[in-house]
Structures are given as structure tokens and as C-alpha cells.
Amino acid sequence: MIVVVGAGLAGLQTVVALRAQGYDGALTLLGAEADPPYDRPPLTKALLVGETDDTTLEADSAALDVDLQLGVRVTAVRDHTVATDAGELAFDRCVLATGAQPRRLPGAGTTLRTKADALALRAAMTAGARLVVVGAGWIGAEVATAALARGVHVTVVEGLDRPLAGALPADIGSRTLPWWSGVDLRLGATVEAVQPDAVLLAGGERLSADRVLVAIGARPDVPEGPDLTPAGAAAVDPQLRTSLPDVWAVGDCASWQSARYGTRMLVEHWDAALHGPTVVAANVLGGAEVWDPVPYFWSEQWGRMLQYAGHHPAGDRVVWRDGGDRWAAFWLAGDRLVAALTVDRPRDLVQARKLMQRNATVDADRLADPAVAVKDAVAGFPA
Ligand SMILES: Cc1cc2nc3c(=O)[nH]c(=O)nc-3n(C[C@H](O)[C@H](O)[C@H](O)COP(=O)(O)OP(=O)(O)OC[C@H]3O[C@@H](n4cnc5c(N)ncnc54)[C@H](O)[C@@H]3O)c2cc1C
């Protein structure tokens, strides 16, 4: 019996991959939410602006022959047994795909992680309503974009001095500042208290709101049992194996040891939850595949498509490609390309990611030139 814990993208993909790779034994998928597996990125995009109500992932649990049990939370993983709030279940092998939970602040304020959260936020986003968002990160930016489109008055409170400060270096975050012009953006602000209808700032200012959204990042959500990293993720080896026998972990809840970057990686993005399960399924079935991708994510904000690949802390300098509104930043370690951020330059991003996968060295001058295809900026390419 294989038990997969967590019925999100990574959990569902694990089930799909196990069947695709020939596993025909008993398979159970346990999910804490009442909804069948659904996609989260549209929650801050199409769903929030009202273009869709349903982001359910396509899956036929009958065809997959999986015992899908919803509304069941696993509280602990022990020796070949999971404890749930509905009793215990024995397993031969187990995969944790339990994702992450939003960080909260003491006091009130809503968060956005689930479909129910997004539908409730959308219902509150009527024209003229006042929304205060704490945090100018990825979720904060996408929610503010959708809220403005719905005629909501948006205030965003950020403790640091620029948007996206937690994710990107200062010079990048500052470049996005002009995009926020329709928002009352409070940078360097300290939140003293969050109330249901207001955010109180240090210094005494009270920002009244019809709704307060706390969007200050997420923290891995792992049931008791496996060893955790300091960030609270399941610590997995390069084959996605946890410290417990016959238990693997994948997606937002897992932090893997990367040979590519020489460090432990925690990547809470869709692409890893989509592709990691292929590797985890192979290893659950006796393989020895290594998970060490060039990470990728995207964000849609202010009418722009931001895409990122790689791991910029591995870089020692930045090369800018200035194409007006459509720009890119590339991080190099020596002459090796290790990360890229592109704004409305999807082809550049795809090509940059391929160069990173090949561990290619590049010519920085050609990389900086928007007239040169990124793939042609590889070192030694005929000019
Ligand atoms: C609003 C939003 C927008 C996003 N937009 C983007 C984007 O634009 N681009 C991008 O790259 N990424 C984006 N992401 C991130 C992406 O959605 C996640 O990386 C992805 O959902 C991770 O999938 P997962 O299956 O690992 O975890 P999750 O999607 O979190 O699924 C985990 C599931 O496990 C369940 N669970 C947790 N604990 C237990 C337990 N103990 N027992 C049973 N079940 C449990 C949870 O209820 C949940 O349903 C976004 C995320 C959010 C929340």
C-alpha cells in the first residue's frame, strides 16, 4: 500500500506518476481540504478577477484507481503508519506532499492559500471597497493588481523599502516600484497591530479597511515525524527521501540537498510541485533518480509577466538587458549563468534556463544586448 499525504498539485501528480510508471497496487491519497485537488496560481489571477470559479485539476480518480479521502488531516507519520484525525492507516511506502501554510500575524486579518480564501476575498473586493494588504511580495502584488482591476482602493504595507524585497535583490525590487502607482504603497512601515477592520502602524496611523489580507509568505506544513530543516520543511536527500524509512517528500513541503547549488533548496513554486513527483514516484518504486532542477516560477502582475529561473544567491554579479519596459537581469558566477529574471521576455527566459541546465558559460556583453538571442550569448558563439 502506498499512501500519499496532501491532495494538492504535488500529491495528485505523485499518484499520476506512480500509475504511469507501472505501479498497480493499492494507492490512497489523503487531503485535509474538502475540495478535490485544484490549482493555486489562478487563485490570485483568473479567479480573483472573476474570470473563473473553478481551478480543479483534471483527474479521474476512478481511472487512477486511487482511494481519494478528502477532509482527512494527517497528524503524524510513524513507523509505517500515518495517524489521522479519522484514525490510523498502515503503509508500505508513503509520500508527503503537504505543501505550505501562509504565515500569519498576531491578531486578525485573512490570508490567501485556499480556493475558499480566494472566493471570500473576491466577494469582499467590490468597487469602492477598501483593502489593506500587509506584504508587497508575490501574493501581495498579484492581489493588488486584481483588486485595482475591480475598482478597489488598495493600500499595501511593506516593512522593507521596496516591493518583492524578500525574494529579489534591492536593485530589482526597486525597478518594479513605478508599477505600483495606482496603490497607496507604504514602504518601510511597521505594523503594530492587525484588526478585522484596520491595520495600525507604528507611529499611530490607523489604516481603515473593509478587509485586511496578510500576505507575508508561507511556511512548509509537515506532519509530525520526519526531520525538519530550520525553515520547517521536511529535510530530504537528493532522491527526495525523508529521515523516516520508506517516506519521501515533494513539492512545497520538501527541502532538498542540491549538488547544483551546493546548498539545501526550498522552492515553494508550481513547477517543482509539477515535476518533482515524477522523480519521487520513480524512487518510491525502487529507482535512484536525483532531483536537482534549475528552479522556475512566474508571476503575473501589473499587466506584466515576470519569470525567474535559477538561484541568484549563487551569482556574484548581475548583467542587465535593457529593453525599455521589457527588461531582464541575469546573474553570473564567474562566466556561468546561474539565474535570470525576465519581464515580458518569455523567449529569453526559456533560453536562459536551458543554458543553466547545460551549466553553460556566457559572454556578458552579448547577454546584455537585447538584440542578441540569449542562446547566442553562450561563450564562444560566433559573433
Ligand atoms: C494564491 C497562490 C498563487 C500562486 N501563484 C503562483 C505562481 O504564479 N507561480 C508559481 O510558480 N507558483 C505559484 N504559487 C505556488 C504554487 O501554487 C505552489 O508551489 C503549489 O501549489 C505547491 O503544490 P503542493 O502540492 O506542494 O502544495 P499545496 O498546493 O499547498 O497542496 C498541499 C495540500 O496538502 C494538504 N495538507 C496539508 N497538510 C496536510 C495533512 N497533514 N494531512 C492531509 N493533507 C494535508 C493541504 O490542505 C493542501 O491541499 C501560488 C500559490 C498560491 C497560494
The ligand as an SDF file (V2000), in Angstrom:
LIG
                    3D

 53 58  0  0  0  0  0  0  0  0999 V2000
   -2.5190   32.1270   -4.2350 C   0  0  0  0  0  0  0  0  0  0  0  0
   -1.3090   31.4390   -4.7980 C   0  0  0  0  0  0  0  0  0  0  0  0
   -0.8060   31.8210   -6.0400 C   0  0  0  0  0  0  0  0  0  0  0  0
    0.3290   31.1830   -6.5570 C   0  0  0  0  0  0  0  0  0  0  0  0
    0.8300   31.5990   -7.7580 N   0  0  0  0  0  0  0  0  0  0  0  0
    1.9400   31.0160   -8.2470 C   0  0  0  0  0  0  0  0  0  0  0  0
    2.5080   31.4500   -9.4810 C   0  0  0  0  0  0  0  0  0  0  0  0
    2.0010   32.3740  -10.1260 O   0  0  0  0  0  0  0  0  0  0  0  0
    3.6200   30.8250   -9.9190 N   0  0  0  0  0  0  0  0  0  0  0  0
    4.2270   29.8080   -9.2380 C   0  0  0  0  0  0  0  0  0  0  0  0
    5.2470   29.2820   -9.6760 O   0  0  0  0  0  0  0  0  0  0  0  0
    3.7080   29.3640   -8.0650 N   0  0  0  0  0  0  0  0  0  0  0  0
    2.5960   29.9510   -7.5650 C   0  0  0  0  0  0  0  0  0  0  0  0
    2.0760   29.5230   -6.3690 N   0  0  0  0  0  0  0  0  0  0  0  0
    2.7250   28.4130   -5.6500 C   0  0  0  0  0  0  0  0  0  0  0  0
    2.1650   27.0640   -6.0860 C   0  0  0  0  0  0  0  0  0  0  0  0
    0.7820   27.0980   -6.1490 O   0  0  0  0  0  0  0  0  0  0  0  0
    2.6360   26.0090   -5.0950 C   0  0  0  0  0  0  0  0  0  0  0  0
    4.0280   25.9090   -5.2320 O   0  0  0  0  0  0  0  0  0  0  0  0
    1.9910   24.6590   -5.3130 C   0  0  0  0  0  0  0  0  0  0  0  0
    0.6150   24.7330   -5.0620 O   0  0  0  0  0  0  0  0  0  0  0  0
    2.6110   23.6240   -4.3870 C   0  0  0  0  0  0  0  0  0  0  0  0
    1.9350   22.4280   -4.5300 O   0  0  0  0  0  0  0  0  0  0  0  0
    1.9760   21.3480   -3.3520 P   0  0  0  0  0  0  0  0  0  0  0  0
    1.1060   20.2380   -3.8290 O   0  0  0  0  0  0  0  0  0  0  0  0
    3.3620   21.0920   -2.9420 O   0  0  0  0  0  0  0  0  0  0  0  0
    1.2860   22.0730   -2.1060 O   0  0  0  0  0  0  0  0  0  0  0  0
   -0.1920   22.6030   -1.9150 P   0  0  0  0  0  0  0  0  0  0  0  0
   -0.7070   23.1510   -3.1880 O   0  0  0  0  0  0  0  0  0  0  0  0
   -0.1420   23.5030   -0.7200 O   0  0  0  0  0  0  0  0  0  0  0  0
   -1.0390   21.3050   -1.5500 O   0  0  0  0  0  0  0  0  0  0  0  0
   -0.8520   20.6360   -0.3350 C   0  0  0  0  0  0  0  0  0  0  0  0
   -2.1620   20.0260    0.0810 C   0  0  0  0  0  0  0  0  0  0  0  0
   -1.9160   19.1980    1.2160 O   0  0  0  0  0  0  0  0  0  0  0  0
   -2.9130   19.4080    2.1820 C   0  0  0  0  0  0  0  0  0  0  0  0
   -2.3610   19.0930    3.5040 N   0  0  0  0  0  0  0  0  0  0  0  0
   -1.5030   19.8270    4.2370 C   0  0  0  0  0  0  0  0  0  0  0  0
   -1.2130   19.2200    5.3960 N   0  0  0  0  0  0  0  0  0  0  0  0
   -1.9010   18.0640    5.3830 C   0  0  0  0  0  0  0  0  0  0  0  0
   -2.0110   16.9950    6.3140 C   0  0  0  0  0  0  0  0  0  0  0  0
   -1.3180   16.9970    7.4550 N   0  0  0  0  0  0  0  0  0  0  0  0
   -2.8340   15.9560    6.0070 N   0  0  0  0  0  0  0  0  0  0  0  0
   -3.5210   15.9510    4.8370 C   0  0  0  0  0  0  0  0  0  0  0  0
   -3.4560   16.9290    3.9210 N   0  0  0  0  0  0  0  0  0  0  0  0
   -2.6460   17.9690    4.2000 C   0  0  0  0  0  0  0  0  0  0  0  0
   -3.2710   20.8650    2.0350 C   0  0  0  0  0  0  0  0  0  0  0  0
   -4.5450   21.1180    2.5700 O   0  0  0  0  0  0  0  0  0  0  0  0
   -3.1850   21.0640    0.5270 C   0  0  0  0  0  0  0  0  0  0  0  0
   -4.4100   20.8130   -0.0790 O   0  0  0  0  0  0  0  0  0  0  0  0
    0.9470   30.1530   -5.8210 C   0  0  0  0  0  0  0  0  0  0  0  0
    0.4380   29.7720   -4.5690 C   0  0  0  0  0  0  0  0  0  0  0  0
   -0.6710   30.4110   -4.0580 C   0  0  0  0  0  0  0  0  0  0  0  0
   -1.1960   30.0110   -2.7020 C   0  0  0  0  0  0  0  0  0  0  0  0
  1  2  1  0
  2  3  1  0
  2 52  2  0
  3  4  2  0
  4  5  1  0
  4 50  1  0
  5  6  2  0
  6  7  1  0
  6 13  1  0
  7  8  2  0
  7  9  1  0
  9 10  1  0
 10 11  2  0
 10 12  1  0
 12 13  2  0
 13 14  1  0
 14 15  1  0
 14 50  1  0
 15 16  1  0
 16 17  1  0
 16 18  1  0
 18 19  1  0
 18 20  1  0
 20 21  1  0
 20 22  1  0
 22 23  1  0
 23 24  1  0
 24 25  2  0
 24 26  1  0
 24 27  1  0
 27 28  1  0
 28 29  2  0
 28 30  1  0
 28 31  1  0
 31 32  1  0
 32 33  1  0
 33 34  1  0
 33 48  1  0
 34 35  1  0
 35 36  1  0
 35 46  1  0
 36 37  1  0
 36 45  1  0
 37 38  2  0
 38 39  1  0
 39 40  1  0
 39 45  2  0
 40 41  1  0
 40 42  2  0
 42 43  1  0
 43 44  2  0
 44 45  1  0
 46 47  1  0
 46 48  1  0
 48 49  1  0
 50 51  2  0
 51 52  1  0
 52 53  1  0
M  END
$$$$
